[in-house]
Amino acid sequence: MDKQLKIIILITTLISLLLICNKAKAEFRFSDEKIFSNPDASMLHGVGSAYLTSSFEYLGVAWWKADLLTLGLGLTWEIKDGFLPYEQCGWIGGEGFSKNDLFCNLVGVVLNRSLHYFIGRIK
């Protein structure tokens, strides 16, 4: 599975670089949105990260690699958001790099890890 993991990382990195190089129309910016100011978005980051991590594990990726891969994808997405303003790039753009979104991603990964631990103890 290590070869597949490397391919996923390579593809994600290449797509991100292409988006940044071809669409960047503004300087890097940060989002000033507070955590849970948009509860749906914050929950989506958390639940989506938990689901993505669990999906990677289901595909045979080691738990710690699945955690790091999910957090790496979240970081890549936030960097993309920092470079691509939604006002100019449409749906692919973002409001800016958000440390709060990264925090919600981390909460999702920890939630996934906790559920796996407690469900394993129940069995």
N, C-alpha and C positions, 0 to 999 in steps of 0.2 A: 504493500500500500504506500510505501514511501515514495515510489516513483509517481504514483497518481497525485499524491500530496504536492510534490514538487511541480507537477504540471499545472495543478490548480493555482498554486502561488504564482507561477510564471505567467499564466494567462491573465490572472487578476492584475498583476503588476503591469503587464503590457497594455491592457485595456485602460488602466488608470493613467498611464503615461501618455497614451494616445489622446485620451480625453483632455488631459491637462494641456498638452502641447498644441492641440488643434482648436480648443475652444476657450482657452484662458483669455479673457478680455478685460480682466481687472486684476488689481493686486490682491494678494492673499488677505483675507479678512476673517475676523472672528465673529461668532454669533453671540449676541448679548441676551439671548433668550434664557430665562430662568428655568431651572429644573421643575418639571410638572406644571409649567405655565400652559403647556399644551399636553394634558394628560394622555391623550390618545397616542401622540408621537412618542412620549416617554415610555409608555407601556409597550408600544410596538417595538422599540429598541430592546427592551428587556425580554419580552416574550420571544421575539424573533431571534435574539442571540441564544437564548436557552434552546430553542428548537433547532437552530443551525448547528450548535455544538452537539446536540443529541443525534442529529442526522449524520454528522461526520463520524461519530462513534459507531453508529449503526452500519456505516460503510466500511468499518474496520480500522479507522484511524485511532491511534492510541489516545486515551483521554486527555493527556496533557497537550498533545499535538492539536487535538480538536479545540481545546480551550484557546491555545495560542493562535490557531488559524482563524477562529471566530473573532478574537480581539484584533488580530492583524487586518482582517477584512473591514472591521468597523473603523479602525484607524485610517485605512486607505480611503474609505468612503468619506470620512470627515475631512481628510486632506483635499479630496476632490471638491467637497462642499466649500472649502476655503478658497479654492481657485476659481470655481465656476459659479458666478452669481445667477440665481434663478431668473432674475429680471432680464438677463441677456441670453441665457442658455436654455430656458424653459424647464421642463421636468427633470432634466439631468443635472441641473444646477442646484445650489443650496443656499441657505441663509448665511453660511460661513462655518468655520471650524467650531465645533461645540464640544467643550470638555464635559458638559452635562450629558450629552448623548453618549459619549464614551463611558461615562459613569454608569448609565443605564445599561449599556452593553455588558459591562463588568458584572453588574447585579444579575443580569440574565445568565451569564456563564456560571456565577456562584450558585444561583438558584438551581440550575441544571445539575451541578456537581452535588449540591446538598440533597436534591431529590434522589439522585442515583445512590447516594450513601444511605439515606434513610430507607429507601425501598429495598436496598440490598440487606439491610439489617432486619427488616420485617420477614423476609423470605426464610 
